Amino acid sequence: MSGVDFPQGHTVTVTGGKKIPKDTEAVIVGLFSDDVADGKSTDEITRSLVTVGHDGHWKRARTVRTGDHVVLGVGLGKKSELTQDKLRQAAAIALNRLHPVSRVATTLGNVEVSANASGKAPLVSNNAAVAEGLILGSYAFDGLKTNPTPHGDCTITLVGGSKKDIEAASIRAEAVILTRDLVNTPSSHLYPETYALEAERIAHEYGLEVEVLGPKELKKQGFGGILAVGGGSARLPRLVSVTYKAGKGSTSVGLVGKGITFDTGGISIKPAGGMDDMISDMGGSASVLATAVAAARLKLPISVTAYLPMAENMPGGAAYRPGDVITHYGGITSEIRNTDAEGRLVLADGLAYASTKKHDYIIDVATLTGAQIVALGNRTSGIMGTPQLRDLLAQTGRSVGEDAWSMPITEEVRDTMKSDVADVRNMGERPGGMLSAAAYLEHFVSSKVQWAHIDIAGPSYNTGSRWGYTPKRGTGVPVRTLLAALEILAQKKKKK
């Protein structure tokens, strides 16, 4: 046990059924604007919604009472423009427009969707997508309030949804929820020691193998990046590895996640404004931990190890300095140009360590650069690395509604990472900052393995308003991308 009471968010429960249960208080249905405009809305419920002004436009919501139920109609827009992720969003939008109820049913999963956001066939059933949208969209996090908001229990029946689909969707959604909970936990409670203990507890709960390296082991084995970043804090660093083994001969994937539990910037200190959001700088590590757990719960035919390098970046008397040269696990040296480029230093150790474990693929995930937000905005992850794996992850992200885009690592940017006093320096020039971070990381990955780097600086933490099924604060990106990619990579192995 961690000895810390980690707060947890609240969500609804989703089940399947052949018809609307008798005790249902509210029913969610979908309307297409095409049908309303063409006068094809012939059933009584739809006619009632049209009568109160529903036009079927995207995200529009209206309620009517028919018999024993309140019916909420959510607009799905034009049929030709409906994607599976819009269906997820519609489910969440509808649920959040309802007054608190304990028994809900929906027929949204029976709507036809021919493509996902990337134009490809959907990776999951529509009912599974709706289940994900309902669970993710209902998420509420009260943190450590002494008088939390009473949420009550709510069960939602998916009419026509299969038990298998809903169970798998619930596991995927719960992995996202776990990530959100960890990201939203304040650094007063979640720091390297307690985070490592909590990761160990979670791993044991689901029967996964776990290794925890403390400060002494890290020093003995030469994890110079993790030790340098964590050196200025009284809360000493850790490296946690959590492993799910699918069976002999299965494809093996190493997931490395940045675990900076709080980031002041170190001696290259950040401006005070917005620094409180730096509790989220361990979002990459939370996502890979949750992905490994979900892979085990789903019994995916692919082995997964999550590596979580954890440190707190503080400007203490023992902090590392600009101009220092450090030696990473495996022997590569780094010149420190900026101590606020710390995430790549702990990732470098994690990547070098993962490269010794004979994985077929290595993927790292990190809230790494402000340049990602400048280049791609707050909702689109940047993905760099081996072209085949990079492009697969980007397309998969778009398929599941976690927007992502492939980005290059150019020779121009690589040249800026050369150092006069070390093998590489931890920061290049300002232009192309997202790309230069990836150019730094590629030094620590074996050339024999396919590798991708996912920069989630913007998408992992929502500082704006709730939208679709995405709440404020921790979003859980890119857990669903990783899980879908693992299934695809497992199938590639089978075909061989």
C-alpha positions, -999 to +999 in steps of 0.1 A: +000+000+000+011+035-007+000+049+026-018+077+007-055+079+000-055+086-037-087+103-049-108+086-075-132+099-101-169+089-104-185+074-135-216+056-146-220+018-150-230+005-185-247-028-192-264-044-222-300-055-228-323-066-256-349-040-248-355-009-226-359-021-189-392-013-172-376+008-145-359+031-169-363+068-161-348+083-192-341+071-228-314+086-251-321+085-288-303+100-318-317+121-346-302+128-380-308+162-395-313+146-429-343+126-417-359+157-400-354+178-431-368+151-454-398+145-432-387+108-427-391+110-389-422+087-387-420+072-352-439+088-324-408+097-303-390+115-331-421+134-341-425+145-305-389+158-305-394+176-338-425+192-324-405+208-296-380+222-321-354+194-325-338+197-360-313+169-357-283+192-360-250+180-344-250+183-306-285+197-304-304+183-274-341+184-266-363+164-241-399+153-242-419+130-219-436+100-235-454+075-212-432+066-182-399+080-197-382+112-203-367+110-238-337+130-247-329+133-284-293+142-293-286+156-328-262+135-349-260+159-378-258+146-414-256+108-419-227+113-443-207+132-416-213+109-386-181+092-374-178+067-347-161+092-325-189+117-330-212+089-317-190+087-286-193+124-281-230+124-287-235+098-260-215+119-235-233+152-245-267+136-241-259+121-207-246+154-194-278+172-205-300+148-184-310+157-149-296+132-123-312+099-129-303+063-118-317+043-146-311+052-183-313+033-216-301+043-250-305+031-286-275+051-299-255+020-305-279+009-332-271+038-354-252+030-386-217+044-389-196+033-419-163+049-410-143+063-382-125+097-381-096+084-403-120+072-430-113+035-422-137+009-409-143+013-371-120-007-348-148-015-323-186-019-325-209+011-323-222-001-289-187-004-276-180+032-288-212+044-271-202+026-239-168+043-239-185+077-245-209+073-216-183+062-191-157+087-202-182+115-205-197+109-170-163+113-153-164+136-123-133+142-101-138+159-067-103+154-055-098+160-018-128+181-010-142+176+025-177+178+011-176+163-024-205+167-048-230+138-044-232+120-077-253+090-070-252+057-089-264+055-125-267+024-146-272+028-184-285+000-206-273-002-242-302-017-261-287-043-284-253-042-268-234-075-262-219-084-229-185-090-245-184-057-263-195-037-232-170-055-209-141-047-232-152-011-237-155-007-199-120-020-194-106+005-220-126+033-204-115+023-169-078+025-181-085+061-193-101+068-159-071+054-140-048+077-160-071+107-153-072+100-116-034+097-114-029+129-134-054+148-113-039+138-080-019+167-065+018+164-061+014+167-023+001+132-024+016+117-056+054+119-057+080+093-067+078+072-035+040+071-032+036+069-070+059+038-071+040+022-042+007+028-059+019+014-092+032-016-074-002-021-057-021-018-090+003-043-107-002-068-079-040-063-080-040-075-116-013-102-113+014-083-132+051-086-126+067-054-111+102-041-105+110-010-084+144+006-085+150+030-057+178+057-054+205+032-044+197+008-073+195+037-097+229+049-087+245+015-088+232+008-123+240+042-137+206+059-143+222+093-145+193+110-162+167+101-136+191+108-107+201+142-121+165+154-126+155+141-091+186+153-073+172+187-063+142+173-045+139+158-010+115+133-027+140+109-043+134+093-077+122+058-087+121+036-118+091+012-119+086-016-145+053-033-148+050-064-171+022-083-187+033-115-204+010-129-231+028-161-236+059-176-252+066-163-287+042-133-285+052-099-298+067-077-271+062-040-267+080-017-243+061+015-232+081+042-216+063+071-199+076+104-185+069+104-148+078+139-136+054+142-106+060+180-104+081+202-127+093+236-115+118+237-144+146+232-119+173+260-119+159+271-153+127+278-134+094+282-151+072+314-148+048+312-119+017+315-140+003+280-147+029+262-127+002+245-107-008+225-139+026+208-136+011+182-114+002+167-148+037+162-160+036+125-152+007+119-177+028+098-200+038+074-172+002+071-160-010+063-195+015+035-201+008+020-167-029+020-174-023+005-208-003-024-194-031-031-169-058-030-195-038-052-219-037-078-191-074-074-183-083-078-220-059-107-223-044-092-254-021-117-273+009-093-270+034-088-241+037-054-227+061-038-202+055-003-189+086+016-177+079+046-154+109+068-146+097+090-118+113+122-105+104+156-091+122+185-108+131+210-081+158+238-078+173+225-045+209+227-034+217+194-050+199+202-083+217+197-116+227+228-135+229+241-171+264+233-183+266+200-165+274+167-183+256+136-171+260+099-180+229+079-188+221+043-184+241+025-210+269+052-211+257+080-234+266+114-221+244+145-222+253+182-220+226+201-200+216+233-217+183+238-199+171+220-167+135+225-179+142+200-207+141+174-180+115+149-193+137+138-221+165+130-196+144+105-176+130+091-208+165+086-221+173+063-192+140+045-196+145+040-233+181+028-229+169+004-203+139-008-224+163-013-253+181-040-234+149-061-230+146-074-266+112-057-274+099-058-309+086-022-305+093+006-281+069+035-277+075+065-254+048+089-242+054+122-227+041+157-219+073+169-234+073+202-252+054+234-254+064+233-291+039+205-296+011+228-286+025+256-309+027+232-338-004+211-334-027+227-308-041+215-276-059+184-289-035+168-314-005+147-303+027+148-324+042+114-332+078+109-344+101+079-349+104+049-372+080+058-401+060+026-401+052+026-364+049+064-363+023+064-390+004+034-376+000+052-342-011+085-358-037+068-379-049+047-350-052+077-328-074+094-353-094+062-356-103+062-320-109+099-316-075+108-300-062+131-327-026+126-337-003+136-365+030+122-379+059+145-377+095+142-392+128+142-375+148+163-400+186+163-405+185+201-398+171+195-364+194+166-357+224+189-363+212+212-335+216+184-310+253+180-314+274+190-284+311+201-281+315+184-247+292+154-247+276+128-270+244+149-273+229+180-257+195+180-242+181+210-261+185+223-296+175+256-311+140+271-306+126+263-341+114+228-344+115+222-306+091+192-307+113+176-334+145+182-316+132+165-284+126+134-306+160+138-322+175+137-287+156+106-277+165+085-307+201+084-294+189+061-267+169+035-287+184+005-303+185+007-340+172-029-341+137-020-328+109+001-342+104+031-320+079+059-318+077+090-296+043+105-287+043+141-274+010+147-255+019+181-239-014+196-250-038+167-254-031+151-220-044+180-199-075+201-207-072+236-192-104+247-210-140+236-207-154+201-210-160+190-246-175+158-258-164+131-234-133+150-224-134+166-190-114+194-175-079+185-163-066+150-170-079+135-203-064+100-203-048+105-238-033+084-254-045+052-236-071+042-262-046+048-290-021+025-274-046-002-267-059-002-303-023-002-316-014-032-294-043-051-309-031-042-345+005-051-337-006-085-322-025-093-354+006-084-375+025-111-356-002-136-362-002-130-400+036-137-401 
